[in-house]
């Protein structure tokens, strides 16, 4: 589903502030893969997602999604292939619009707009059924403004919006990092359910090593813009935090995985 070949990106190239964020990275995701991505600060995790989403163009390399080469395709045109949830619960939704209106916007993404009535009764029933699966009590609050929801509720709605059109690739950029542990666990369970039921190919960045091990069928660890650990299948199921740290140490030539957020998680 996703093929990344020799992807490189250096910010502020040719200056004293030059920073290589991606360094010849190659990665292939099969259809339906749920890949968790972990690594220290500055490893290139978010840069990778931004490159796929088209926030910037890479210096070298190819990004191919379901046979379509995305190089040169602007961000807004890639949106029809991608779903994305950010770390900040305030992103991805329109705070001053109702829950049903936000879902309606997501459902109409990429479609021609006309002068028909905004949301018909059958759509209301569809959205209520969708919200019911979240088990957050939002099915009876369809007309509530999204800005009145808690961070966890808002991220759950954003997840529904990002997956409503069943994108070819779902990008989750530390989408539970701003939530308290209990709420984060709830949103992750909802994530797993949506990804599993819809068989969505997914890349999920996390700083929590236990979450990286628990969720998905494959785990990759990045360092200095490269993938240094790639574990899947039975080997991933047997992973522990200690074993993951040892894998990283071996793959990075003895360096320790130093990330305050990851260790504290």
HELIX and SHEET records of a PDB file:
HELIX    1   1 UNK A   45  UNK A   53  1                                   9    
HELIX    2   2 UNK A   75  UNK A   78  1                                   4    
HELIX    3   3 UNK A   99  UNK A  107  1                                   9    
HELIX    4   4 UNK A  121  UNK A  132  1                                  12    
HELIX    5   5 UNK A  138  UNK A  140  5                                   3    
HELIX    6   6 UNK A  146  UNK A  148  5                                   3    
HELIX    7   7 UNK A  151  UNK A  163  1                                  13    
HELIX    8   8 UNK A  181  UNK A  198  1                                  18    
HELIX    9   9 UNK A  209  UNK A  214  1                                   6    
HELIX   10  10 UNK A  233  UNK A  237  1                                   5    
HELIX   11  11 UNK A  241  UNK A  251  1                                  11    
HELIX   12  12 UNK A  260  UNK A  264  1                                   5    
SHEET    1   A 4 UNK A  19  UNK A  29  0                                        
SHEET    2   A 4 UNK A   2  UNK A  11 -1                                        
SHEET    3   A 4 UNK A  60  UNK A  65 -1                                        
SHEET    4   A 4 UNK A  68  UNK A  69 -1                                        
SHEET    1   B 6 UNK A  82  UNK A  85  0                                        
SHEET    2   B 6 UNK A 169  UNK A 173  1                                        
SHEET    3   B 6 UNK A 202  UNK A 205  1                                        
SHEET    4   B 6 UNK A  34  UNK A  39  1                                        
SHEET    5   B 6 UNK A 218  UNK A 223  1                                        
SHEET    6   B 6 UNK A 226  UNK A 232 -1                                        
END                                                                             
